[in-house]
Amino acid sequence: MLAIRIHETGGVDTLRVDTVAVPAPGAGEVRLRVEAAGVNFIDTYQRSGLYAVPLPHTLGLEAAGIVTAVGAGVAEFSVGDRVASARVVGAYAGEALAPAAHTVKLPAGITTLTAGALMLQGMTAHYLAGATFPLQTGDTALVHAGAGGVGLLLTQIAKLRGARVLATVGTEEKAVLAREAGADAVCIYTRENFVEAVRAFTAGRGVDVAYDAIGKDTFDGTLASLRPRGMFVSYGNSSGPVAPFAPLVLAQKGSLFFTRPTLAHYTLTTAELQARTGELFGWVESGALKVRIGATYPLAQAAEAHRALEGRQTTGKVLLVP
C-alpha cells in the first residue's frame, strides 16, 4: 500500500510516497482502511522535527474508515465497522492501525469524511471549552485562528455554552466564516490590533479566557488581552513555540493562569473518549454543530496540504483522501 513517510525531518520536501506492507494489528488494536485522514499542525511539527518521532515515520494521527482486521483481545469491533480515531498509527496511508481503546464506532448520521474532520479538532475544541476553562453563560473568550479547523468548532461550542466570543482571523473571507460560526465580534489581525479589539469588546476589562493556537507571534498580545485572574490556554504553535518566560510576568499582568493542554490528557479513558465524541456526534446530527471541510487532497499530494496549512491558506479542516 502507499504511505506518506519522512526519513528525515525538515520542510515539505521530506514527505515521500513510499510503498509499504499492510500492517498487522497487534493485541488491542484494530486496522482500518482509511477513507479520510486529518491533516493537523501536529503533523507539520513532527515533519519539521519540533516534535521528535522515530524515523522513518508515517505521519498522521487522525483517521476514519472501515475496520479490515482486529487484533487479539478486541471484542468490541468487527470487520466492516465504520470507525474513527485520533490516535492512529500512520494515518497518511491506505490502511492504518489504532488502539481499540481509543477508537469509536460512527453513528449512521456521521460520514467517514465528517468523522475524519472532527475527531482531533472536534475533541480539542470540546475539552478546551468544556474542561480546560468550562465556559458559562456570560463568559468572554478570545479565539485566535477563528476560521481554522479548531477555531470554527470552538466558537460554535462556546456559543452553545452561552459565552461571548471575539475571533481573530487574517482575511475578510475568514471573517465571514467566523461570523457564520457565531462569533460576536471578529478582528482581522492583519489590519487591526487585536488587543485593542479585545478591550473594546469587553469595555476595557479583558476576556475571561484566551484560546491561543498561534504561539510565538501572539503571546504578548494574548497576555495583554486577559482580565485579572484570566486564563491563557496555549494549545498550539503554528507561528513557532513560545519562548521561555518568567512566571512573574503572570503576576504582573494580573495574577493570570497559564496552561498548555493536550488532547491525550483529556481522553485518558475509553469512557471519556466516548463521552466527548458522543456529544460531538449528537450536535452534528442535530445540526447544532457544523463541520467545515475546507479542502481535500489525494494522499500523494500531502506536501501540498502541508504547504496550504502552514501558509495559512486554509479554512476549516484539511483532509487526505486515499
N, C-alpha and C positions, 0 to 999 in steps of 0.2 A: 504494500500500500504506500501511498505518498504521505510524507510528513514534512513539516517545516521545522528545520533544526538549526541551531547555532553550534558551530565547532570552536568559535572564539567570540569574545564579546566586542561590541563596537556599534557602528551605525547600521542602517538598514541593509547595507550590502553584505552583512554577515548572515542574513537569512538565506538558507539553502533549501531547495526542494530535493529531498532525499527519498529513495525507495528503501523501506524498512519492512521487517517482518511484522505481521499482525501479532500484537501482544497477547499472551495467555493470562487470564485473570488468576491472581493468587487467592489465597484464603481471605474471605471477607470482601472480595472485590467483584465488581461487575464490569463487563466490557460492553461498550455501546458503539453502534455505527453512528458517527457524528453527522447530524443534519444541520447543525448551526453551532459554530464556535465563537464565543465572545472575544472581541479584541479589547484589551484593557491596558491602562497605563502600567500596571504591574508587569505586563509582558514586555513593554519597552524598557522598564527598569532592569529586568533580567537580561534582556538582549544587550543593553549598554554596559552591564557589569555593576550597576548601582546595587542591585540585589544579587548576591552570588548564587549560582547554581552549578551542579556538576556538568561537565562537558564531555561529549556532545549532549545537547539538551533539546528535546521537542517542546516548544513553547505552548502555552495555553492552559488555563485553569478552569475555564467555564465552557460547558457544552450541554447540548440537549440532543437526544436521538433515540435510537431503538436498541434495546438490550439484545446482544448477539451471543453472549455466554455469561455464565456466573461461576464464581469460584466456590471452593469448599466452604461450607457453613452458611451460605447465603440462601435463606428460605423465603425472604420477603419479595424477591424479584424473580421473574421468569423471562426466558427468551421471548421477544416480541413486545415487552412492556415499553411504553413511552416514558422516558425518564430525563432528568436533568440534574446537574451537579455543579457546584462552584469549587470543587476540589478535585478536578480531573487531572490525571497524569498525562500530559501531552495532548491537549485538545486540538491543536493545529494538525490534524491527521484524519485519515479516513475512518479509523477506529481508535478508541482510547479507553483507558481504564479509569475507574473511580471507586473509592471506598463505598461499600453499600451503606454504611452508617451515615454517609454524607451525600446520599443520593435520594431523590424524591420522585414518586410517580406523578405524572401530569394528569390533571383532570381533563375531561373531554373538551372543555371550552378553551383550553390553552394549547396553542400550536407549539411545535418544537422551535420555530423561529422566535415566537414571543418568549418562550422559556429561556432560550439561549441569550436573549437580550435582557432578561430580568433577574437571573439568579444572583450574580455577583453584585451588580449595581443596585438591583432592587433591594436585596437584603442589606446592603450597605446603607442605603437611604432609610430603610426600616429601622435599623438599630441606632443610626445617628439621631433620628427624630423621636424615637420611642424609648431609648435606653441610655445612650450617652448623655444627652440632655433631653429628658422627657418633656417635650413641648406641651403646653397647656393653652387654653383659650386666653388670648390677650398677650401672650409672649411675642417678642420680636426676634427675628432671625435674619442674619446676613448669610446669603448663599452665593458663594463665588462659583464661577463657571456654570451659571444658571441655565444654559442651554445644552450642557453636556449630558451624558447618559445618567449620571447620578443626580446632577443638578435639577433636571426636569422632574425626576421621580421624587427627590427630596422636597422640592417646592410643593408638589401635589400632596404629599403625605403631611407636610407641615400644615397645609391648609385644612386637610381632613381633621387634624388635631386642634384646629382653632387658632393657629398662630398667624401673625402678620409677617410677610416676607419681603425683603429687599434683595433682588438678584442682581449680580453683576455679569455683564456679557461684553463681547468685543465688537459686535456689529449691530446695526439696526435689524437685520434679518433675525439674528439671535434674540434680540429684544422682543420681537413679536412672539417667538416661541416661548420665552419665559413668561410673558404676559398670558399667553394661552394656557400655560400650566398653572396660572393662578397668582403669580407674583403681584403683590400690591404696589410695588414700585420697582423700577429697573434702572440701573446705572450702566451706561455704556462707558466702560473704564478707559477706552482709548480717547475719549474726548471730555470726560468728566472726572472729578476727584471723588472716589467712592467714599472716602472718609467724610467729606462734606455732605455727600448724599445721605449717608447714614445719620449724621447729626440732624439734617433737615427731616428725615423720615421719623426720627424719634424725638423731635422737639428738643434736641441738644443732649438727651440723656445717654444715648448709646444703646446698642442692641443687647438683648439678654444672652444671645449665643451667636457665634460666628462659625460657620462650617467652611473650612478652607482646604481645598484640594490643590491649590496652586503652589504653595510653598514659599520659596525664597523671595519672589517678586512682591508678594502681598503681605508678608509677615508684619512689617512695621505698621502698615495701614490697618491691618486687621486688629492688632493690639489697640490701636487708637480708636477703633470703632466700637469698643465694648463699654458697657456701663460698669460702674464699680461692682465687683464680685461677679462679673460676667464670665462666660466660659468660651475659651478659644479651643475649637475642635479641629485639629490638624490631621487630615486623613489622606493627604496625597502630596506629591512633589512634582507636579507637571512642569514647573519652571526651574526645578532643582531643589535639593534639600535645604531646609532651614539651617542657617549657620548656628553653631553653639551660642547660647546666650546665658547671661547670669540670671538665676531665679529672682534676684532682687528687682529686675525690671517688672515682674508681675505685681509686686507690691507698689512700685512707683506708679504704675498705670491704673491702680485701683483695686489691689488685692484680687487679681484675676486668677481664674483657674485655667490650666493648660493641660490638654490631654492629646495623646497620639494613639487612637484606637485602631484595631484591625479586625476584619470580619471573623477570623478564626476564633477570637476570644468571645464573640457574640453568637457563635454557633457551636458551642463546646459539646453539646449532646444532640442526639437524633431528635429528641423531643423539642429542643429549642429550634433546631433547623425546621422541623415540620410546622411549628407554630408560626415562624416568620413567613415561610413560603405559603402556608395555608392562608394567612391573612392577605398576602400579596395577590395570590391567585384569585381569592374571593373578590378583592377590589377590582381586579382586571375583568373578571367575568360579569360583575355588576355594572361595569362602566365607570366606576368611581376613580379608577387609575388608568391613565393612558400610557402605553409604551410606544415610544417613537424609535423606529429603526431608521437611522439616518442614511446608512449605506451598507451594501453587501458586496463582498468581493469573493471571487473564486479562491480556493486555497492557495494556488500558485501565485496569487497577487498579494500575499501577506505583506510584502515590503511596501506596496502602495498603500495598504491600510495603515501601516505604521507611520508612513510619511504624512498622511492626512491627519491622523490623530495627533501626532507631535506638532504638526504645523497649525493646529487649532482650526482646521478647515472642516471639522465635523460637527454635527448636531445629533443629539440622541445617541443611539447605540450603533456601533460598527460591528458587523458580523462577517465571519468567513463561512462560506457555504461549500463544503467539499463536493 
